Amino acid sequence: MQKLDCSIKANDQEIGDVDCQIKLDFRLLVPSSSMDRGETELLISLIEVGQKRILMHPLCETFLFLKWRRIRKFFLMSLAYHTFFVILFTFYVIRVYVRCCKAEELCVAPGYVSTIGYLVIILNLILLGKEVFQMAHGLRGYAKYWENWLQWTIGIGVLLCVSPETVRTDDLTAVPVWQHHVAAIVILLVWLELMMLVGRFPIFGVYVQMFTKVAVNFAKFLLAYICLLVAFGLSFAVLFNDYPAFENITWSFLKSITMMSGELEFEDIFYGDYAVKFPVTAHIIFLSFVLLVTVILTNLMVGLAVSDIQGLQVSATLDRLVRQAELVSRLESLFFSRLLRSAPTNLIQLCKRSALLRTSRDKLQFTIRPNDPRDNQLPEDIKLNVYKLVAERRDRNQSLRRRQFENNYNIFSRSLQRQQQPLHADFLQPEPATETTKKTPQNVFHMHELLRPRSTTNVPQQFRQDAEGTVQLKNQANVLSAVHAEVQAIKTQLVELVAKFERFSENATRKLNYSTDELCRLRQQGQSVASSHNRHHR
């Protein structure tokens, strides 16, 4: 994470300045062999070893967005193909299977339905060929994605519904009953797969992933409380065995699950055409079901499934990034596959250059100006994450430098105090008398020596000693004054630095707030302009 942080650098401008540029270096994420193996190998490795949360780092998120922008045209082509296939198959199912044919009347489909059926078969075979190619590229990696199994189920189901033997328009009553069951399942799976494809777009991916996450959580909770539903289903099958919904035990379970949503049918069950055989027990158990299942269990399951919305959004965002990285990796693996060696070299090289970020205009280094409203290279959420990372790192570095300066100043002050203490002790306190000084006659000072006249021999020596002591006192006093002056100067500089830092922090905070307000205002202005255009077109 520290290496990823160091790959995002800002220039010497203030973080809130319009001219502030942030440079993102992707060379850490792209291996040296990217021209032969793709550029998402490191991200896929992080996902495989359980470190997928690193994908939420601003550097990885920006890299995936730029990679998505490079391969977006290929994905749009695939989405258009799937959409065309789904529309044709839906039209065929509506014309062939969604018909109420009576036994006495001739039920005939329009003539163009057979053409649509053969076209659906051709498109389905092309999709199955693509799946076979992906399977040949790597069976182990192919089998771990449930979307591939869904694609095979759809392909086989479409062939069962629209096979050449069953494409008929002369008599729809001759269509076997089992094909209606297969068509009902396949049409559901086809549209479900189309929803998952649309969910790979960055703007829709979070919502589709949230739906998937809530559905999985709801299924887990339902599995935990399934015994309670089975218990009430069996009780209703015993008490209301004359009621059509509870005649069969299997449909009794289905009716119990349906009653969870509030479809109780109280009047039809107790006051309908069928008499209640066990009135008291039936009323008590029905009331228990309403309280325990319809009121408590249903609200509890909904609350548990969507309790942590913020965490759910973060988890959905992470899942979207993982799916986006896997999509980019699979597309790159197709371009770099050994199975395409026989394909035209110019076409493959063109696809590689279009998909790789190394061959783009910015190479592997990307520069943004987060405070410039004209810079719209990245979405606002990614730009804000990059801006926060740089701002927090700069504030953290300034705090560390300030703390280090304060520590150095404290160490220097303590050392000066330790040096000043012996000097003050020498000049401000008298020397303690020791046994040696008491016994030494030269160090003993008596009052009668003031009255005794100095001899001519000891007068110059005495004057010399007094002069040397005076000079030594003056030198030590000068040293003390110089040290005191230096300490005062350092304190003054420290106060000035603290004041400058506080002013800088205030200016940076003010500019950051101003930039945030400007971004919000521009976003609201864009939304208002878009809405006005929509109203004008309407």
Helices and strands as residue ranges (DSSP letters): H 2-6, E 8-10, E 22-25, H 34-37, H 41-48, G 52-56, H 58-96, H 112-137, H 139-143, H 146-161, G 172-174, H 177-198, H 202-224, H 226-239, G 244-246, H 249-259, H 266-271, H 279-289, I 290-297, H 298-305, H 309-335, G 338-340, H 345-355, E 365-368, H 380-428, H 435-439, G 441-443, H 448-451, H 459-537
